[in-house]
Amino acid sequence: MSDNAPSFMERDQQAQRRRKTREAAAFLPILGVILLLTPLISVFTQNTRIGGIPNAVYYVFGIWLLLIGLTRLLAPRLQQDSTP
């Protein structure tokens, strides 16, 4: 057996890391739908405004940016996992 070959534990840890990354990527759209549901947005539709813009607009775009940022963090890991 070669010393460069990964051990069973290392392969198992790599497989778990790949699985967790794929699960996180699959959960992102679900998270987006949950956070953008009407009941959550309605919390921010009060008559309060910041700079003349309703708080709901800040909430929707904030969630949108959060999802983009999380996707950007996960994308390189997914790409690494797909290479042999």
C-alpha positions in Angstrom: 0.0 0.0 0.0 1.3 3.4 -0.9 2.0 6.1 1.7 0.3 8.7 -0.5 -3.0 6.8 -0.6 -5.6 8.4 1.7 -6.6 6.2 4.6 -10.2 5.0 5.1 -10.8 7.8 7.7 -9.6 10.5 5.4 -11.8 9.2 2.6 -14.7 9.0 4.9 -14.2 12.6 6.1 -13.9 13.8 2.5 -17.1 12.0 1.6 -18.9 13.6 4.6 -17.6 17.0 3.7 -18.9 16.6 0.1 -22.3 15.4 1.3 -22.6 18.4 3.7 -21.7 20.8 1.0 -24.3 19.3 -1.4 -26.9 19.4 1.4 -26.2 23.0 2.1 -26.4 23.9 -1.6 -29.8 22.1 -1.8 -31.1 23.9 1.3 -30.3 27.4 0.0 -33.4 27.7 -2.3 -35.6 26.4 0.5 -34.1 29.0 2.9 -34.8 31.7 0.3 -38.4 30.7 -0.1 -38.9 30.6 3.7 -37.3 34.0 4.2 -39.3 35.6 1.4 -42.7 34.2 2.5 -45.4 36.9 2.8 -45.8 36.6 6.6 -42.1 37.4 7.2 -42.1 40.3 4.8 -45.3 41.6 6.3 -43.4 42.2 9.5 -41.4 44.8 7.6 -44.3 46.5 5.8 -45.1 48.9 8.6 -45.2 52.6 7.8 -41.5 53.0 8.7 -39.1 54.1 6.0 -35.4 54.6 5.8 -34.4 57.3 3.4 -37.9 57.3 1.9 -37.7 53.6 1.1 -39.9 51.1 2.9 -38.2 48.6 5.2 -39.6 45.7 3.2 -37.5 46.7 0.2 -34.4 46.6 2.4 -35.4 43.2 3.8 -36.0 41.6 0.3 -32.8 42.9 -1.1 -30.9 42.0 2.0 -32.1 38.4 1.8 -31.3 38.3 -1.9 -27.7 39.5 -1.2 -27.4 37.0 1.6 -28.4 34.1 -0.6 -26.0 35.3 -3.3 -23.1 35.5 -0.8 -23.8 32.0 0.6 -24.0 30.6 -3.0 -20.7 32.3 -3.8 -19.1 30.6 -0.7 -20.5 27.2 -1.6 -19.8 27.2 -5.4 -16.0 26.6 -5.2 -16.5 23.7 -2.8 -19.1 22.2 -5.1 -16.8 22.6 -8.1 -13.9 21.0 -6.2 -16.1 18.1 -5.2 -17.1 17.4 -8.8 -13.5 17.1 -10.0 -12.1 13.5 -9.8 
